[in-house]
């Protein structure tokens, strides 16, 4: 990974939440490689600083901001520190997520609240306090990590599916309210192989089953999503707002 001085987001400043691993890590590195200065925000300080160091080793510019995205005060600090360091904000990639699966009669209310706070409320809060910063220098682009769960539902995903479905409505409303200088879109990953699969102890057999479900016949990667985010964040997508880009290897094409 080598930073590009004349890249597709050269001179822009980006915040990537959940940037310490998986989709967030891949996207932070992709944006940096294309010339952006990147603030990596996460609760995982060790891996967040690792990502920043790896970007720096490739001649990119990045900094780490330890942030619990479920807390408004920490979101505001993340935004303020980024503006103070880089003088502007052009790209917000709302990617952080926390969730606990369970059916409605068994899911703890605290787990529902935290899932919705991290996966949905945080996007509202970053918009509330981040958009005024973006507008100081002419606007920018917001990209939200939704999911195929935004469009179809899965068993025991009560809170997660609710957060991801709500995120689609919020994406559209923000696009309407803050255009034309702020573009807001969502990327909808399918089955993407990230460290979360190891944390959830998803077996090799189950992973093969997911791969066989899609026309692409493989699991997606963080880089697959990073490429989509880069497009939505770049000037190439200047006429794209209020929409969703599904990156699922064709999973939703299936009728069975």
C-alpha positions in Angstrom: 0.0 0.0 0.0 1.6 3.3 -1.1 -0.1 6.6 -0.8 -1.0 8.4 -4.0 -0.5 12.2 -4.3 -2.9 12.5 -7.1 -5.4 9.9 -6.0 -9.2 9.9 -6.2 -9.7 11.6 -2.8 -6.4 13.5 -2.8 -6.4 16.4 -0.3 -9.6 15.3 1.4 -10.0 14.5 5.1 -11.9 11.4 6.1 -13.1 9.8 9.4 -13.6 6.1 9.4 -15.5 4.7 12.4 -14.8 1.1 13.3 -11.5 1.6 11.5 -9.4 -0.8 13.6 -10.3 -4.0 11.7 -12.3 -5.5 8.9 -14.2 -3.3 6.5 -13.1 -0.1 8.4 -9.4 -1.0 8.3 -9.6 -1.9 4.6 -11.4 1.4 3.8 -9.1 3.5 5.9 -6.1 2.1 4.0 -7.9 2.5 0.6 -8.7 6.1 1.3 -5.2 6.9 2.4 -3.8 5.2 -0.6 -5.9 7.4 -2.8 -4.6 10.6 -1.1 -6.9 11.3 1.9 -5.8 12.1 5.4 -7.7 9.6 7.6 -8.8 9.7 11.2 -9.2 6.1 12.4 -11.9 6.0 15.1 -12.4 2.9 17.2 -12.6 1.6 20.8 -9.8 -0.8 19.9 -6.7 1.3 20.6 -4.1 -1.3 19.9 -5.4 -2.3 16.4 -6.4 1.3 15.6 -2.8 2.5 16.2 -1.6 -0.5 14.2 -3.7 0.6 11.2 -2.4 4.1 11.5 1.2 2.9 11.7 0.7 0.7 8.6 -0.8 3.7 6.7 2.2 5.8 7.7 4.7 3.1 6.6 3.1 3.3 3.2 3.6 7.1 3.1 0.0 7.8 3.9 -1.4 10.2 6.5 -3.5 8.9 9.4 -4.2 9.4 13.1 -6.1 7.5 15.7 -8.9 8.8 17.8 -10.1 6.4 20.5 -13.9 6.7 20.3 -16.9 4.9 21.8 -19.3 5.7 19.0 -22.3 5.0 21.3 -21.5 8.2 23.3 -22.3 11.6 22.0 -19.5 13.4 23.8 -16.9 11.1 22.3 -18.3 11.5 18.8 -18.1 15.3 19.2 -14.5 14.9 20.5 -13.7 12.7 17.5 -15.0 15.4 15.1 -13.3 18.3 16.9 -10.0 16.6 17.0 -10.1 15.7 13.4 -10.9 19.3 12.4 -8.3 20.7 14.7 -5.6 18.4 13.3 -6.5 18.6 9.6 -8.5 21.8 9.3 -11.4 20.3 7.5 -13.7 17.3 7.1 -14.8 15.9 3.7 -15.7 12.3 4.1 -17.6 10.5 7.0 -17.6 6.7 6.8 -20.0 5.5 9.5 -19.0 1.9 9.7 -18.8 1.0 13.4 -21.2 -1.7 14.7 -22.0 -3.7 17.8 -24.8 -6.2 18.1 -26.2 -9.1 20.0 -28.5 -11.6 18.3 -31.7 -12.9 19.9 -35.4 -13.2 19.3 -37.5 -10.3 20.8 -38.8 -12.3 23.8 -35.2 -13.2 24.8 -33.1 -10.2 23.8 -32.0 -8.0 26.7 -33.2 -4.4 26.4 -29.6 -3.2 27.1 -28.4 -5.1 24.1 -31.1 -3.7 22.0 -30.2 -0.2 23.1 -26.5 -0.6 22.5 -27.0 -2.1 19.1 -29.3 0.8 18.1 -27.0 3.4 19.7 -23.9 2.2 17.8 -25.6 1.2 14.6 -28.2 3.9 14.1 -28.1 6.8 16.6 -24.4 7.3 16.1 -25.0 8.1 12.4 -27.5 10.7 13.4 -25.1 12.2 15.9 -22.2 12.3 13.5 -24.4 14.0 11.0 -25.7 16.5 13.5 -22.3 17.7 14.5 -20.2 16.7 11.5 -22.2 18.3 8.7 -21.6 21.8 10.0 -17.9 21.1 9.9 -18.1 19.7 6.3 -20.0 22.8 5.1 -17.3 25.2 6.3 -15.2 24.0 3.3 -17.9 23.5 0.8 -19.5 20.1 1.7 -18.6 16.5 1.4 -19.8 12.9 1.3 -21.2 10.6 4.0 -21.2 6.9 3.5 -23.0 4.6 5.9 -22.4 0.9 6.3 -25.9 -0.6 6.0 -26.3 -4.3 5.1 -28.2 -6.8 3.0 -30.1 -7.0 6.4 -31.5 -3.6 5.5 -33.5 -5.2 2.7 -34.2 -8.7 3.9 -34.4 -10.1 7.4 -32.8 -13.0 9.2 -33.9 -15.1 12.2 -32.8 -13.8 15.6 -31.4 -10.6 14.2 -34.0 -8.4 16.0 -31.9 -5.5 16.9 -29.3 -5.7 14.1 -31.9 -5.8 11.3 -33.8 -3.0 12.9 -30.7 -0.8 13.1 -29.7 -1.6 9.5 -33.2 -1.0 8.1 -33.5 2.3 10.0 -30.1 3.3 8.6 -31.6 3.3 5.1 -34.3 5.7 6.0 -31.8 8.0 7.7 -29.5 7.9 4.7 -32.3 9.0 2.4 -33.6 11.8 4.8 -30.1 13.2 5.2 -29.6 13.3 1.5 -32.8 15.2 1.0 -32.2 17.7 3.9 -28.6 18.5 3.2 -28.1 18.4 -0.6 -26.6 19.5 -2.8 -23.4 20.2 -0.8 -23.6 17.0 1.3 -24.1 13.7 -0.5 -25.3 10.8 1.7 -25.3 7.1 0.5 -25.2 3.7 2.0 -23.1 0.6 1.1 -24.8 -2.7 1.7 -22.4 -5.6 2.3 -23.4 -9.2 2.0 -21.3 -12.0 3.6 -17.9 -10.3 4.1 -15.1 -12.2 5.7 -13.8 -10.1 8.6 -12.3 -10.8 12.0 -15.9 -10.7 13.3 -16.5 -14.1 11.8 -13.7 -15.5 14.1 -15.0 -13.7 17.1 -18.5 -15.2 16.5 -16.8 -18.6 16.0 -18.4 -19.2 12.6 -17.3 -22.6 11.4 -15.5 -23.4 8.1 -18.5 -25.4 7.0 -20.8 -22.5 7.6 -18.5 -20.2 5.7 -18.5 -22.5 2.8 -22.3 -22.6 2.9 -22.4 -18.8 2.7 -20.0 -18.8 -0.3 -22.1 -21.3 -2.2 -25.2 -19.1 -1.7 -24.0 -16.4 -4.0 -23.3 -16.3 -7.7 -19.7 -15.0 -7.0 -19.1 -18.3 -5.2 -16.9 -16.7 -2.6 -17.1 -14.6 0.5 -16.6 -10.9 0.2 -13.5 -9.1 1.5 -13.0 -5.8 3.3 -11.4 -4.6 0.1 -14.5 -5.3 -1.9 -16.4 -2.9 0.3 -13.6 -0.4 0.5 -13.7 -0.1 -3.3 -17.4 0.7 -3.2 -16.9 3.3 -0.4 -14.1 5.0 -2.3 -16.4 5.4 -5.3 -19.3 6.9 -3.2 -16.9 9.2 -1.4 -15.1 10.4 -4.5 -16.1 13.1 -7.0 -16.9 10.3 -9.5 -20.1 9.9 -7.6 -21.0 13.6 -7.7 -24.5 12.8 -9.0 -25.1 9.9 -6.6 -26.9 10.6 -3.3 -29.7 9.1 -1.2 -29.1 5.7 -2.6 -27.7 2.3 -1.7 -25.0 0.2 -3.3 -25.4 -3.5 -2.7 -22.0 -5.4 -2.6 -23.0 -9.0 -1.9 -21.7 -11.1 -4.7 -25.2 -11.5 -6.0 -26.7 -12.9 -2.7 -30.0 -11.0 -3.1 -30.4 -12.2 -6.7 -31.4 -15.6 -5.3 -35.0 -16.6 -4.8 -34.2 -19.6 -2.6 
